[in-house]
Amino acid sequence: MYHLYILKCADKSLYTGITTDLKRRVGEHNSSKLGARYTKSRRPVQLVYSKKFKNRSLASIAEAKIKKLSRAEKLKLIKSK
């Protein structure tokens, strides 16, 4: 099971990723050296959206589509959750 997620960073920017363990990954973004380079300087981050997928392929396709959205479209997606 894969999770697509969107994080809201301390500077109000948004970060999108995929993982198999959502709780662990959000923790890594907030406190570990394993977090993404982008989020390291924008801590703390907050999970604002997540969606489950059966496999990595489907999650990666959805991630690519979300990354192409504008900020306004991403915020609309988050609110529609």
Backbone torsions as a table, in degrees:
resi	resn	phi	psi	omega
1	MET	NA	128.3	177.9
2	TYR	-112.6	148.3	178.8
3	HIS	-118.5	131.2	169.6
4	LEU	-94.5	135.2	-177.7
5	TYR	-140.1	154.1	173.1
6	ILE	-124.8	130.1	177.8
7	LEU	-108.9	143.0	171.6
8	LYS	-102.3	121.5	-177.1
9	CYS	-86.0	168.1	-178.3
10	ALA	-59.9	-29.5	179.1
11	ASP	-88.8	12.7	178.3
12	LYS	74.8	5.4	176.0
13	SER	-78.1	165.3	-177.7
14	LEU	-116.4	141.7	179.1
15	TYR	-127.6	132.8	-179.0
16	THR	-116.7	138.9	178.1
17	GLY	-157.7	179.1	175.1
18	ILE	-130.6	154.6	-179.0
19	THR	-161.2	165.7	174.2
20	THR	-97.5	-17.2	-178.9
21	ASP	-133.7	95.7	-172.4
22	LEU	-63.3	-45.6	-178.2
23	LYS	-61.6	-45.8	179.0
24	ARG	-61.6	-44.1	-175.4
25	ARG	-67.1	-40.9	177.2
26	VAL	-63.5	-40.1	175.6
27	GLY	-60.3	-41.3	177.9
28	GLU	-63.4	-41.4	178.8
29	HIS	-62.7	-33.2	-176.4
30	ASN	-85.7	-27.1	-171.4
31	SER	-142.6	-7.8	-171.7
32	SER	-108.9	160.7	172.9
33	LYS	-72.3	-11.2	-179.3
34	LEU	-83.3	-8.3	177.6
35	GLY	-67.6	161.5	179.8
36	ALA	-63.6	147.3	178.8
37	ARG	-56.6	-38.2	-179.1
38	TYR	-60.1	-41.8	-174.6
39	THR	-83.7	-16.7	-177.0
40	LYS	-59.1	-37.8	-179.0
41	SER	-93.6	4.8	-176.6
42	ARG	-124.7	28.9	-179.3
43	ARG	-79.4	153.1	-1.8
44	PRO	-79.8	156.6	176.1
45	VAL	-109.8	155.3	-178.0
46	GLN	-130.6	132.5	176.9
47	LEU	-71.0	123.5	-179.4
48	VAL	-119.1	-11.5	-179.1
49	TYR	-158.6	140.9	172.0
50	SER	-153.1	152.1	178.8
51	LYS	-148.5	139.7	-177.9
52	LYS	-91.4	146.0	176.2
53	PHE	-134.8	152.0	-177.2
54	LYS	-71.3	-31.6	-177.7
55	ASN	-146.9	169.4	-176.4
56	ARG	-64.7	-36.4	-178.6
57	SER	-59.8	-49.8	179.5
58	LEU	-63.9	-40.2	178.9
59	ALA	-64.9	-40.4	-179.5
60	SER	-67.3	-38.5	177.8
61	ILE	-64.1	-45.4	178.9
62	ALA	-64.7	-39.3	178.7
63	GLU	-61.1	-44.8	-180.0
64	ALA	-61.8	-40.0	178.7
65	LYS	-64.9	-42.5	-179.6
66	ILE	-67.3	-38.9	-179.7
67	LYS	-64.5	-22.5	178.0
68	LYS	-83.0	-13.4	-179.3
69	LEU	-72.1	153.9	173.8
70	SER	-74.7	167.0	178.1
71	ARG	-58.6	-43.7	-179.7
72	ALA	-60.8	-40.7	179.4
73	GLU	-67.9	-37.4	177.4
74	LYS	-65.4	-42.3	179.0
75	LEU	-63.9	-37.6	177.2
76	LYS	-64.3	-41.6	177.3
77	LEU	-61.5	-44.5	-179.7
78	ILE	-62.5	-42.8	-179.6
79	LYS	-69.1	-29.0	-178.8
80	SER	-77.2	-9.4	179.7
81	LYS	-60.7	NA	NA
